[in-house]
C-alpha cells in the first residue's frame, strides 16, 4: 500500500470498527464504564495521529503510529470482546497477539542506534508466539473456551511480559553508553513504560490468568496506560525534555510519605471496618486527591509568604550585577557607591546611607544620602575612627549603625545606615539583607581593579574564541540549510514538473499526436534529467541519514556502490549503542561518501574497507583501500594541484568539529584515511596529521604540515 495512503486508511478502519461495536452494544449496554476503554483506545490512536502530523516523513513516527493503532484497537475492543460481540473478540485476539511484536519493532528504530543481536532474536520470538496464539485461537480456541484460557491467553500475556522486559533491558544498555541527554530520555521512557503497563499487568492480567483471581477491573487499571503514548509522543515531537532524575530526586521523599500514609490508612481501616475492593479504591483515590490538594495549597501559599524577602533578594542580585557591570565598564567608585546606597534605600526604608572607602589607607566619603547630607565629611570621618565594629551610635540625637567592610581582617571601608523612618527596630530578615549588601559591596570595591584587568583579558579571549566558533557553526549550518532548501526545491518543484511533462508526452504518444522517434528521444532525455535531479537531491541533503541513522545509511551507500561499480565494500560499524547526533551523522556520512568515491575513482582497488567505531566519547572513522596510492605532499593545500580537492573539503569539515585527520599513503601501497571526531562537540585535540610513509602533523587552523 502506498505510504501516503496508508495513514489515511488506518483512521477509516479504526472509526468503522468503533462505530460498529458501539452500535452492536447500544441495545444491550448503556453504562458509561462500558465505553471507558473505547475512549482510552481512541486517545491512543489520536496521540499517534498528532505525532504523525507533526513529523509525517519520519520512519520512527510512522512505526509509532502503527503501534498506537494496534494498541488503541486492542484497548477499545477489550470490553465488547468480553461480551463476545463479533467481530470484536476475534480482532482483539489478533491485535493483542501482535502488539508486543509491533512494540519491539518500534524500539528497533527508536532511539536510532545499533541494537544487539538478542533484541532482534526476541522480536522474532514475539512474532512466532503471536502467530502461534492466533492460529491456535482460530483453529481450536474459537469453539473451546478452555483452550483460550489455558493456552492462548497465557501465551499472549507471556509475550507481552517478554517484550516489555526486552525493551527495559535495551533501555538499560543505552543508559550505560550515551550522553546525559539520551540517558535522561531513557529514564523518562522507562518511567512511562513502567507506570503505564505495571498496573494492567500486575493488578489485572496476572491475577486473572495465572491465579484465577478476579483482580482490579480493566476499566480502572487501563486508565494508567495512557501515560506511555503521551511519553513517547513528547519525546518524538519535542526537542527539549524535563530532567526526570532531578524531579524524581525532589519528590522521592514525598512519594514515600504518601505510600506509607496509604498503607497505614488501609491497615487501620481494615481493623475497624469491612469494605469491598470498590470502596477501597474510591477511598484511596479520595485520600490521594486530598494529598494533592494539600500539597498544591501549600505550594500556592509558600510564594506568598516568602514573596516580600524574595523580591528584596532579587533586587539585591540585580543591583549587584549592575554595579559590577559599572565597575567593569570603568565607572568611578563614587558612582558605584551611589548605586549601593540606592539599593539599600530600595531594600529597607531608612533615613539615610553613607559609604566611606579607604583610598591608599586614607578614608574618603564616596556617597551620602538623607540625614547624612546635613553632616560634613570631617564629622563623619571622626565618627568612623571611633567605631571599629558594627555598633549603634547616637549623633546629635539621631541613631546610626556602622558596618565596617573588612577584607582579610583589614578594614577597607564602612557602610553607615540611619535608623528606619518609622523609628522601629530592624527585623531579623532586614539585618540579613544589610549584611548581604555589606558583604557584596566589600567584594565589589576590593576587586574593582582586578576585575577590570580580568575583564579586559577575558573579553579579548572570548571574542577570539566566540568569533572562531560562531563563524564555523554558522558556516556549516548555513551550508546545510541552503543545501536542504535547494534539495526540496529540486524535488518538489523541478522534478515534479519534469514528471508531469513526461506524463503529458506519454499521453500525446498514446493519442498518436507525436512521432514515435521524437517521443523516444525526448523520453530518454527526460528520464536522464529526472535521474540526475534525484541524485542531486540526495547529494545536496542526505535525508536518509536524518531519518534512518548513520549505520543504515552507510549500508545503503554500500549497496549503491557495489551495484554501480565493480568494487566490494566492507563495513565495520560499532558505536556501543551510542546515539550519534543528527548533525554529526550527516557530516560523517558526507566524509565517508567522499572518501569511498575517491577510492573507487582514483585507487583502482577492488575492495574498500570502512570502519566506524566509538571509543571514549570519540568517533573513530577509517576508510582504507589497497590501490595504487599516492605521494602525500608536505602541505595539505598542495593536494589541490593533484585533483584531491575532496580531501581538502574533508579537512575543513574535520576542523569545524575540532577533530583530527590522518592520511597514510605511498605509491603502490594503498591509502588509509583516519578521522577522529568528538561526539558531543567538546573534543580538545586540534591537530591533524598527514602521513606519507612517516608521521606528520597538520595544525587544524592553518593546515601547515610539520614533522614530529
C-alpha positions as CSV (number, residue, x, y, z in Angstrom):
1,X,0.0,0.0,0.0
2,X,1.2,3.5,-0.8
3,X,2.9,5.1,2.2
4,X,0.9,8.4,1.6
5,X,-2.4,6.5,1.5
6,X,-1.8,4.1,4.4
7,X,-2.1,6.7,7.3
8,X,-5.4,7.8,6.0
9,X,-6.8,4.3,5.6
10,X,-5.9,3.4,9.2
11,X,-8.3,6.1,10.7
12,X,-11.1,4.9,8.4
13,X,-10.7,1.3,9.6
14,X,-10.4,2.4,13.2
15,X,-13.6,4.6,13.1
16,X,-15.6,1.8,11.2
17,X,-14.7,-0.8,13.9
18,X,-15.5,1.6,16.7
19,X,-18.8,2.6,15.2
20,X,-19.8,-1.0,14.5
21,X,-19.1,-2.1,18.1
22,X,-20.9,0.9,19.6
23,X,-24.0,0.2,17.5
24,X,-23.8,-3.5,18.5
25,X,-23.5,-2.7,22.2
26,X,-26.2,0.0,22.1
27,X,-29.2,-2.3,22.6
28,X,-27.5,-4.3,25.4
29,X,-25.4,-2.0,27.5
30,X,-25.7,1.6,28.5
31,X,-23.3,2.2,31.5
32,X,-20.6,4.8,30.9
33,X,-17.9,2.5,32.3
34,X,-18.6,0.0,29.4
35,X,-17.4,2.7,27.0
36,X,-14.4,3.8,29.1
37,X,-11.9,1.5,27.4
38,X,-13.1,2.7,24.0
39,X,-12.3,6.3,24.9
40,X,-8.8,5.3,26.1
41,X,-8.3,3.3,22.8
42,X,-9.3,6.3,20.8
43,X,-7.0,8.5,22.8
44,X,-4.1,6.2,21.9
45,X,-5.0,6.5,18.2
46,X,-5.3,10.3,18.2
47,X,-2.0,10.6,20.0
48,X,-0.4,8.6,17.2
49,X,-2.2,10.8,14.6
50,X,-1.0,14.0,16.3
51,X,2.7,12.8,16.3
52,X,2.3,11.8,12.6
53,X,1.0,15.2,11.7
54,X,4.0,16.8,13.5
55,X,6.6,14.7,11.6
56,X,4.9,12.8,8.7
57,X,8.2,11.9,6.9
58,X,9.9,10.2,9.9
59,X,10.0,6.4,9.8
60,X,10.2,6.3,13.6
61,X,6.9,8.3,13.8
62,X,5.3,6.0,11.2
63,X,6.1,3.0,13.4
64,X,4.8,4.9,16.4
65,X,1.5,5.5,14.5
66,X,1.3,1.7,13.8
67,X,2.0,1.0,17.5
68,X,-0.7,3.4,18.6
69,X,-3.2,2.0,16.1
70,X,-2.6,-1.6,17.3
71,X,-2.6,-0.6,21.0
72,X,-5.7,1.6,20.7
73,X,-7.6,-1.0,18.8
74,X,-6.8,-3.7,21.4
75,X,-7.9,-1.5,24.3
76,X,-11.0,-0.3,22.6
77,X,-12.1,-3.8,21.8
78,X,-11.5,-5.3,25.2
79,X,-15.0,-4.5,26.6
80,X,-17.1,-5.7,23.6
81,X,-14.8,-8.7,23.3
82,X,-15.6,-9.7,26.9
83,X,-19.3,-9.8,25.9
84,X,-18.5,-12.0,22.8
85,X,-19.6,-9.3,20.4
86,X,-18.4,-10.2,16.9
87,X,-16.0,-9.4,15.3
88,X,-14.6,-7.6,18.4
89,X,-13.3,-10.7,20.1
90,X,-11.6,-12.1,17.0
91,X,-10.0,-8.7,16.2
92,X,-8.8,-8.3,19.8
93,X,-7.0,-11.7,19.8
94,X,-5.2,-10.6,16.6
95,X,-4.1,-7.2,17.7
96,X,-3.2,-8.2,21.3
97,X,-1.1,-11.1,19.9
98,X,0.8,-8.9,17.6
99,X,1.1,-5.8,19.8
100,X,4.4,-7.0,21.5
101,X,6.0,-7.5,18.1
102,X,4.9,-4.0,16.9
103,X,6.2,-2.6,20.2
104,X,9.7,-4.1,19.7
105,X,9.6,-3.1,16.0
106,X,9.2,0.5,17.1
107,X,12.0,0.3,19.6
108,X,14.3,-1.2,17.0
109,X,14.2,2.2,15.3
110,X,14.0,4.4,18.4
111,X,16.4,5.6,19.6
112,X,18.5,5.4,16.4
113,X,21.4,3.1,17.3
114,X,22.7,-0.3,16.6
115,X,20.6,-2.9,18.6
116,X,22.2,-6.0,20.0
117,X,21.5,-9.4,18.3
118,X,19.4,-10.7,21.2
119,X,16.9,-7.9,20.7
120,X,16.2,-8.9,17.1
121,X,16.0,-12.5,18.2
122,X,13.5,-11.7,20.9
123,X,11.5,-9.7,18.3
124,X,11.3,-12.7,16.1
125,X,10.2,-14.9,19.0
126,X,7.4,-12.5,19.8
127,X,6.3,-12.7,16.2
128,X,6.3,-16.5,16.3
129,X,4.4,-16.5,19.6
130,X,1.8,-14.1,18.1
131,X,1.3,-16.3,15.1
132,X,1.1,-19.4,17.2
133,X,-1.5,-17.9,19.6
134,X,-3.6,-16.5,16.7
135,X,-3.6,-19.9,14.8
136,X,-4.5,-21.8,18.0
137,X,-7.4,-19.5,18.7
138,X,-8.9,-19.6,15.2
139,X,-8.3,-23.4,14.7
140,X,-9.3,-24.6,18.1
141,X,-10.0,-21.9,20.7
142,X,-12.8,-20.2,18.8
143,X,-15.0,-23.1,19.7
144,X,-13.5,-24.1,23.1
145,X,-13.1,-21.6,25.9
146,X,-10.8,-23.9,27.8
147,X,-8.2,-23.7,25.1
148,X,-8.4,-19.9,25.2
149,X,-7.9,-19.7,29.0
150,X,-5.2,-22.4,29.2
151,X,-3.1,-21.8,26.1
152,X,-4.0,-18.6,24.1
153,X,-4.2,-16.1,27.0
154,X,-1.1,-17.3,28.9
155,X,0.9,-17.2,25.7
156,X,-0.4,-13.6,24.9
157,X,0.4,-12.4,28.5
158,X,3.9,-14.1,28.4
159,X,4.5,-12.4,25.0
160,X,3.7,-9.0,26.5
161,X,5.9,-9.6,29.5
162,X,8.8,-10.8,27.3
163,X,8.6,-7.7,25.0
164,X,8.4,-5.3,27.9
165,X,11.4,-6.9,29.7
166,X,13.4,-6.8,26.4
167,X,12.6,-3.1,26.0
168,X,13.6,-2.3,29.6
169,X,16.9,-4.3,29.0
170,X,17.7,-2.3,25.9
171,X,16.9,0.9,27.7
172,X,19.4,-0.1,30.4
173,X,22.1,-0.8,27.9
174,X,21.5,2.6,26.4
175,X,22.0,4.2,29.8
176,X,25.5,2.8,30.0
177,X,26.9,4.2,26.8
178,X,25.2,7.6,26.0
179,X,25.2,11.2,26.8
180,X,23.3,12.8,29.7
181,X,20.6,13.9,27.3
182,X,20.0,10.4,25.9
183,X,20.1,9.0,29.4
184,X,17.5,11.5,30.6
185,X,15.3,10.4,27.7
186,X,15.8,6.8,28.6
187,X,14.9,7.5,32.3
188,X,11.7,9.2,31.2
189,X,10.8,6.4,28.7
190,X,11.4,3.7,31.3
191,X,9.3,5.5,33.9
192,X,6.5,6.0,31.4
193,X,6.6,2.3,30.4
194,X,6.5,1.1,33.9
195,X,3.8,3.5,35.1
196,X,1.7,2.6,32.1
197,X,1.8,-1.2,32.0
198,X,2.6,-2.2,35.6
199,X,-1.0,-1.6,36.9
200,X,-2.5,-3.5,34.0
201,X,-0.1,-6.5,34.2
202,X,0.1,-6.8,38.0
203,X,-3.4,-5.8,39.1
204,X,-5.5,-7.3,36.2
205,X,-3.7,-9.7,33.9
206,X,-1.5,-11.8,36.2
207,X,-4.2,-12.4,38.9
208,X,-6.8,-13.3,36.3
209,X,-4.7,-15.5,34.0
210,X,-2.3,-17.3,36.4
211,X,-4.2,-17.3,39.7
212,X,-7.8,-17.4,38.6
213,X,-8.4,-14.4,40.9
214,X,-10.6,-11.5,39.9
215,X,-8.2,-8.6,40.1
216,X,-8.8,-4.9,39.5
217,X,-11.4,-4.4,36.7
218,X,-9.8,-3.4,33.4
219,X,-11.7,-0.1,33.1
220,X,-9.8,1.0,36.3
221,X,-6.3,-0.3,35.6
222,X,-6.3,0.7,31.9
223,X,-6.5,4.4,32.8
224,X,-2.8,4.4,33.6
225,X,-1.8,3.0,30.2
226,X,-2.4,6.4,28.6
227,X,0.9,7.6,30.1
228,X,3.0,5.5,27.7
229,X,1.9,7.1,24.4
230,X,1.9,10.5,25.9
231,X,5.6,10.0,27.0
232,X,6.6,8.7,23.6
233,X,4.8,11.4,21.7
234,X,6.5,14.0,23.9
235,X,9.9,12.5,23.2
236,X,9.3,12.3,19.4
237,X,7.9,15.8,18.9
238,X,9.8,17.9,21.4
239,X,13.4,18.9,21.2
240,X,13.8,19.6,24.9
241,X,12.7,17.4,27.8
242,X,12.4,17.7,31.6
243,X,15.2,16.5,33.8
244,X,13.4,13.4,35.1
245,X,16.1,12.3,37.6
246,X,16.1,15.8,39.2
247,X,12.3,15.8,39.5
248,X,12.3,12.3,41.0
249,X,15.0,13.2,43.5
250,X,12.9,16.2,44.7
251,X,9.6,14.2,45.0
252,X,11.0,10.9,46.2
253,X,10.5,11.6,49.9
254,X,7.0,13.0,49.3
255,X,6.1,9.8,47.3
256,X,7.5,7.6,50.2
257,X,5.4,9.6,52.7
258,X,2.3,9.2,50.6
259,X,2.8,5.5,50.2
260,X,3.4,4.9,53.9
261,X,0.3,7.0,54.7
262,X,-1.8,5.0,52.3
263,X,-0.6,1.7,53.8
264,X,-1.2,2.9,57.4
265,X,-4.7,4.2,56.4
266,X,-5.7,0.9,54.8
267,X,-4.4,-1.1,57.7
268,X,-6.3,1.0,60.3
269,X,-9.4,0.9,58.1
270,X,-9.3,-2.8,57.7
271,X,-9.1,-3.2,61.5
272,X,-12.3,-1.3,62.2
273,X,-14.4,-1.6,59.1
274,X,-15.4,-4.2,56.5
275,X,-15.2,-2.8,52.9
276,X,-15.0,-4.2,49.4
277,X,-12.5,-3.6,46.7
278,X,-14.6,-0.9,45.0
279,X,-15.0,1.1,48.2
280,X,-11.2,0.7,49.0
281,X,-10.3,2.1,45.5
282,X,-12.7,5.0,46.0
283,X,-11.5,5.9,49.4
284,X,-7.8,5.6,48.5
285,X,-8.4,7.8,45.4
286,X,-10.1,10.4,47.6
287,X,-7.2,10.3,50.0
288,X,-4.6,10.7,47.2
289,X,-6.7,13.7,45.9
290,X,-6.6,15.2,49.4
291,X,-2.8,14.9,49.5
292,X,-2.5,16.5,46.1
293,X,-4.8,19.4,47.1
294,X,-3.0,20.0,50.3
295,X,0.4,20.0,48.5
296,X,-1.0,22.4,45.9
297,X,-2.3,24.7,48.6
298,X,1.0,24.6,50.5
299,X,2.9,25.4,47.3
300,X,0.5,28.2,46.5
301,X,0.9,29.8,49.9
302,X,4.6,29.4,50.2
303,X,5.4,32.0,47.5
304,X,3.1,34.5,49.2
305,X,4.8,34.0,52.5
306,X,8.3,34.5,51.0
307,X,7.4,36.9,48.3
308,X,8.5,40.0,50.2
309,X,12.0,38.8,51.1
310,X,12.3,37.0,47.8
311,X,11.7,40.2,45.9
312,X,14.2,42.1,48.0
313,X,16.9,39.4,47.4
314,X,16.2,39.6,43.7
315,X,16.6,43.3,43.8
316,X,19.9,42.9,45.6
317,X,21.2,40.5,43.0
318,X,20.0,42.6,40.1
319,X,21.7,45.8,41.5
320,X,24.8,43.8,42.3
321,X,25.1,42.8,38.7
322,X,24.5,46.4,37.6
323,X,27.2,47.7,40.0
324,X,29.6,45.0,38.8
325,X,29.0,46.0,35.2
326,X,29.6,49.6,36.0
327,X,32.9,48.7,37.7
328,X,33.9,46.6,34.7
329,X,32.9,49.5,32.4
330,X,35.4,51.8,34.2
331,X,32.9,53.8,36.2
332,X,34.3,55.6,39.3
333,X,33.8,54.2,42.8
334,X,31.6,57.2,43.6
335,X,29.1,56.2,41.0
336,X,29.1,52.6,42.2
337,X,28.7,53.8,45.8
338,X,25.6,55.8,44.7
339,X,24.1,52.6,43.3
340,X,24.8,50.7,46.5
341,X,23.1,53.4,48.5
342,X,20.1,53.4,46.2
343,X,19.9,49.6,46.6
344,X,19.8,50.0,50.4
345,X,17.0,52.5,50.1
346,X,15.0,50.2,47.8
347,X,15.5,47.3,50.2
348,X,14.9,49.0,53.6
349,X,13.1,52.2,54.4
350,X,16.0,54.0,56.2
351,X,16.6,57.7,56.8
352,X,20.0,57.8,55.1
353,X,23.1,55.9,53.8
354,X,26.8,56.9,53.8
355,X,29.6,54.9,52.2
356,X,33.2,55.5,53.2
357,X,36.2,53.9,51.4
358,X,39.9,53.8,52.2
359,X,42.0,55.1,49.2
360,X,45.7,54.5,50.0
361,X,44.7,54.0,53.6
362,X,43.1,57.4,53.7
363,X,39.3,57.3,54.4
364,X,37.1,59.3,52.0
365,X,33.4,59.7,51.7
366,X,32.2,58.2,48.4
367,X,28.5,59.0,48.7
368,X,25.8,60.0,51.3
369,X,22.1,60.4,51.3
370,X,19.2,61.5,53.5
371,X,20.2,62.7,57.0
372,X,23.9,62.4,56.2
373,X,23.7,65.3,53.8
374,X,23.5,67.6,56.9
375,X,26.9,66.4,58.1
376,X,30.2,67.4,56.6
377,X,32.7,64.8,55.7
378,X,35.0,65.6,58.6
379,X,32.3,64.9,61.2
380,X,31.5,61.5,59.5
381,X,35.2,60.5,59.3
382,X,35.6,61.4,63.0
383,X,32.7,59.1,63.9
384,X,34.3,56.4,61.8
385,X,37.5,56.5,63.7
386,X,35.5,56.0,66.9
387,X,33.7,52.9,65.5
388,X,35.7,49.8,64.5
389,X,32.9,47.2,64.8
390,X,29.2,47.1,63.9
391,X,27.5,49.2,66.5
392,X,24.9,51.7,67.1
393,X,25.9,55.3,67.7
394,X,24.0,58.5,68.6
395,X,25.0,61.6,66.8
396,X,23.1,64.8,67.5
397,X,20.1,62.8,68.9
398,X,19.9,60.5,65.9
399,X,20.8,56.8,65.8
400,X,23.2,55.5,63.2
401,X,24.5,52.0,62.6
402,X,28.1,51.4,61.5
403,X,29.1,48.3,59.4
404,X,32.8,48.1,58.6
405,X,33.8,46.5,55.3
406,X,36.7,44.1,56.2
407,X,39.0,42.2,53.8
408,X,41.3,39.6,55.5
409,X,40.8,41.3,58.9
410,X,41.6,44.7,57.5
411,X,39.0,47.4,57.4
412,X,38.9,48.9,54.0
413,X,35.6,50.9,54.3
414,X,32.4,51.5,56.1
415,X,28.7,51.4,55.4
416,X,26.7,53.8,57.7
417,X,23.0,53.4,57.8
418,X,20.5,55.7,59.5
419,X,17.5,54.4,61.6
420,X,14.3,53.4,59.9
421,X,11.9,56.2,59.0
422,X,9.2,54.8,61.2
423,X,11.7,54.6,64.2
424,X,11.2,50.8,64.6
425,X,14.0,48.3,65.1
426,X,15.4,46.3,62.2
427,X,13.8,42.9,61.7
428,X,15.9,39.7,61.5
429,X,15.4,39.4,57.8
430,X,16.3,43.1,57.3
431,X,19.6,42.6,59.2
432,X,20.4,39.6,57.0
433,X,19.8,41.8,53.9
434,X,22.1,44.6,55.2
435,X,24.8,42.0,56.0
436,X,24.5,40.6,52.5
437,X,24.7,44.1,50.9
438,X,27.8,44.9,53.0
439,X,29.5,41.7,52.0
440,X,28.7,42.2,48.3
441,X,29.9,45.8,48.5
442,X,33.2,44.8,50.1
443,X,33.8,42.2,47.4
444,X,32.9,44.6,44.6
445,X,35.1,47.5,45.8
446,X,38.1,45.4,46.8
447,X,38.1,43.6,43.4
448,X,37.4,46.5,41.2
449,X,40.9,46.9,39.8
450,X,41.4,43.2,39.4
451,X,38.0,42.8,37.7
452,X,38.9,45.5,35.2
453,X,42.1,43.7,34.2
454,X,40.5,40.3,34.1
455,X,37.5,41.6,32.1
456,X,39.8,43.1,29.5
457,X,41.7,39.9,29.0
458,X,38.5,37.8,29.2
459,X,36.8,39.9,26.6
460,X,39.7,39.6,24.2
461,X,39.9,35.8,24.7
462,X,36.2,35.3,24.5
463,X,35.8,37.4,21.4
464,X,38.5,35.5,19.6
465,X,37.1,32.1,20.7
466,X,33.4,33.0,20.0
467,X,34.2,34.5,16.6
468,X,36.0,31.4,15.6
469,X,33.3,29.1,16.9
470,X,30.4,31.2,15.6
471,X,32.0,31.5,12.2
472,X,32.4,27.8,11.7
473,X,29.0,26.9,13.2
474,X,27.2,29.5,11.2
475,X,29.0,28.4,8.1
476,X,28.2,24.7,8.4
477,X,24.6,25.5,9.4
478,X,24.1,27.8,6.6
479,X,25.6,25.4,4.1
480,X,23.3,22.6,5.3
481,X,20.2,24.8,5.3
482,X,20.9,26.1,1.8
483,X,21.5,22.6,0.5
484,X,18.3,21.4,2.2
485,X,16.3,24.3,0.6
486,X,17.8,23.6,-2.8
487,X,17.1,19.8,-2.4
488,X,13.5,20.5,-1.5
489,X,13.1,22.9,-4.4
490,X,14.6,20.5,-6.9
491,X,12.5,17.6,-5.6
492,X,9.2,19.4,-5.1
493,X,9.3,21.8,-8.0
494,X,11.6,21.0,-10.8
495,X,11.4,17.2,-10.5
496,X,7.6,17.2,-10.3
497,X,7.3,19.5,-13.3
498,X,9.5,17.1,-15.3
499,X,7.5,14.1,-14.2
500,X,4.3,16.0,-15.2
501,X,5.8,16.8,-18.6
502,X,6.9,13.2,-19.0
503,X,3.3,12.0,-18.3
504,X,1.9,14.5,-20.8
505,X,4.3,13.3,-23.5
506,X,3.3,9.7,-22.9
507,X,-0.4,10.8,-23.3
508,X,0.4,12.6,-26.6
509,X,2.2,9.5,-27.8
510,X,-0.7,7.2,-26.9
511,X,-3.1,9.5,-28.8
512,X,-0.8,9.4,-31.9
513,X,-0.2,13.1,-31.8
514,X,3.6,12.8,-31.7
515,X,6.2,11.0,-33.9
516,X,7.5,7.9,-32.0
517,X,11.1,8.6,-32.8
518,X,10.9,12.2,-31.5
519,X,8.9,10.9,-28.4
520,X,11.6,8.3,-27.6
521,X,14.4,10.9,-27.8
522,X,12.5,13.3,-25.5
523,X,11.5,10.5,-23.2
524,X,15.1,9.3,-22.8
525,X,16.3,12.9,-22.2
526,X,13.6,13.4,-19.6
527,X,14.5,10.2,-17.8
528,X,18.1,11.1,-17.6
529,X,17.2,14.6,-16.3
530,X,14.8,13.1,-13.6
531,X,17.5,10.6,-12.6
532,X,20.2,13.3,-12.3
533,X,17.9,15.6,-10.3
534,X,17.1,12.8,-7.9
535,X,20.8,12.0,-7.5
536,X,21.5,15.7,-6.9
537,X,18.7,15.9,-4.2
538,X,20.3,13.0,-2.4
539,X,23.8,14.6,-2.8
540,X,22.7,18.0,-1.5
541,X,20.9,16.7,1.6
542,X,21.1,13.1,2.6
543,X,17.7,12.8,4.3
544,X,18.2,9.1,4.7
545,X,20.8,9.8,7.5
546,X,18.4,12.1,9.4
547,X,15.6,9.5,9.1
548,X,17.3,6.1,9.4
549,X,20.5,6.9,11.2
550,X,24.2,6.7,10.1
551,X,24.6,2.9,10.1
552,X,21.7,2.1,7.7
553,X,22.7,5.0,5.5
554,X,26.2,3.5,5.2
555,X,24.8,0.1,4.2
556,X,22.6,1.9,1.6
557,X,25.7,3.6,0.2
558,X,27.5,0.2,0.1
559,X,24.6,-1.4,-1.9
560,X,24.7,1.6,-4.3
561,X,28.4,1.5,-4.9
562,X,28.6,-2.3,-5.3
563,X,25.7,-2.1,-7.8
564,X,27.1,0.7,-9.9
565,X,30.8,-0.1,-9.7
566,X,32.9,-3.3,-9.8
567,X,34.0,-3.0,-6.1
568,X,33.4,-4.7,-2.8
569,X,32.7,-2.5,0.3
570,X,33.2,-3.9,3.8
571,X,31.7,-2.1,6.7
572,X,32.6,-2.4,10.4
573,X,30.1,-0.3,12.5
574,X,30.2,-0.4,16.3
575,X,29.1,2.6,18.3
576,X,28.3,0.6,21.5
577,X,24.6,1.7,21.4
578,X,25.8,5.4,21.4
579,X,23.3,7.7,19.7
580,X,25.2,9.9,17.2
581,X,23.7,13.4,16.9
582,X,22.0,14.0,13.5
583,X,24.2,17.0,12.6
584,X,27.4,14.9,13.2
585,X,25.9,11.9,11.4
586,X,25.2,13.9,8.3
587,X,28.8,15.3,8.2
588,X,30.3,11.8,8.8
589,X,28.2,10.3,6.0
590,X,29.4,13.1,3.7
591,X,33.1,12.4,4.6
592,X,32.8,8.7,4.2
593,X,30.9,9.0,0.9
594,X,33.6,11.3,-0.4
595,X,36.4,9.0,0.7
596,X,34.7,5.9,-0.8
597,X,34.1,7.6,-4.1
598,X,37.7,8.8,-4.1
599,X,38.9,5.3,-3.6
600,X,36.7,4.0,-6.4
601,X,37.8,6.7,-8.8
602,X,41.5,7.0,-8.1
603,X,42.8,3.9,-6.4
604,X,41.8,1.2,-8.8
605,X,41.2,-1.0,-5.8
606,X,38.6,-3.8,-5.9
607,X,37.9,-3.7,-2.2
608,X,37.3,-0.7,0.2
609,X,37.2,-1.1,4.0
610,X,35.0,1.3,6.1
611,X,35.2,1.4,9.9
612,X,33.1,3.5,12.3
613,X,33.9,2.8,16.0
614,X,33.0,4.8,19.1
615,X,35.7,5.0,21.8
616,X,35.7,7.2,24.9
617,X,33.2,9.7,23.6
618,X,35.1,10.0,20.2
619,X,34.0,8.6,16.8
620,X,36.9,6.9,15.0
621,X,36.4,6.7,11.2
622,X,38.7,4.8,8.8
623,X,38.5,4.3,5.1
624,X,41.2,2.1,3.6
625,X,41.9,0.7,0.1
626,X,44.7,-1.4,-1.4
627,X,45.0,0.6,-4.6
628,X,47.8,2.5,-6.3
629,X,48.2,5.1,-3.5
630,X,49.8,8.5,-4.0
631,X,52.6,10.6,-2.6
632,X,51.3,12.8,0.2
633,X,52.7,16.4,-0.1
634,X,54.2,18.3,2.8
635,X,51.4,20.8,2.8
636,X,47.8,19.8,2.5
637,X,47.0,22.7,0.3
638,X,49.2,21.2,-2.4
639,X,46.6,18.4,-2.8
640,X,44.5,20.8,-5.0
641,X,47.2,20.6,-7.7
642,X,46.8,16.8,-7.9
643,X,42.9,16.8,-8.1
644,X,42.5,15.8,-4.5
645,X,40.0,18.6,-3.7
646,X,37.8,16.1,-1.8
647,X,40.5,15.6,0.9
648,X,40.7,19.4,1.4
649,X,36.9,19.6,1.8
650,X,37.1,16.8,4.4
651,X,39.8,18.6,6.2
652,X,37.7,21.7,6.5
653,X,34.8,19.7,7.9
654,X,37.0,18.0,10.4
655,X,38.3,21.4,11.5
656,X,34.8,22.6,12.1
657,X,34.2,19.7,14.5
658,X,37.6,20.0,16.2
659,X,38.7,16.6,15.1
660,X,41.8,15.0,13.7
661,X,42.7,13.9,10.2
662,X,45.4,11.3,9.4
663,X,46.3,10.3,5.8
664,X,48.8,7.5,5.2
665,X,49.7,6.6,1.7
666,X,52.6,5.6,-0.5
667,X,52.6,4.9,-4.3
668,X,51.7,1.2,-4.7
669,X,50.9,0.7,-1.0
670,X,47.3,1.9,-0.9
671,X,45.7,4.7,1.1
672,X,44.3,4.8,4.6
673,X,42.4,7.9,5.9
674,X,41.6,8.1,9.6
675,X,39.3,10.7,11.2
676,X,38.6,11.2,14.9
677,X,35.7,13.4,15.9
678,X,34.3,14.3,19.4
679,X,30.7,13.0,19.6
680,X,29.5,15.8,22.0
681,X,31.5,18.5,20.3
682,X,33.8,19.0,23.2
683,X,37.0,17.5,21.8
684,X,40.2,19.1,22.8
685,X,42.6,17.8,20.1
686,X,43.0,20.4,17.5
687,X,45.8,18.8,15.5
688,X,45.6,16.8,12.3
689,X,48.3,14.6,10.8
690,X,49.1,13.8,7.2
691,X,51.5,11.0,6.6
692,X,53.5,9.8,3.7
693,X,55.3,6.8,5.0
694,X,56.4,8.8,8.1
695,X,54.3,10.7,10.7
696,X,53.4,14.3,10.2
697,X,51.1,16.8,12.0
698,X,48.8,19.3,10.4
699,X,47.5,22.2,12.5
700,X,43.7,22.5,12.4
701,X,43.8,26.2,11.8
702,X,46.4,26.9,9.2
703,X,46.9,23.4,7.7
704,X,50.7,23.8,8.0
705,X,52.5,20.4,7.9
706,X,55.3,20.0,10.5
707,X,57.4,16.9,11.1
708,X,57.2,15.4,14.6
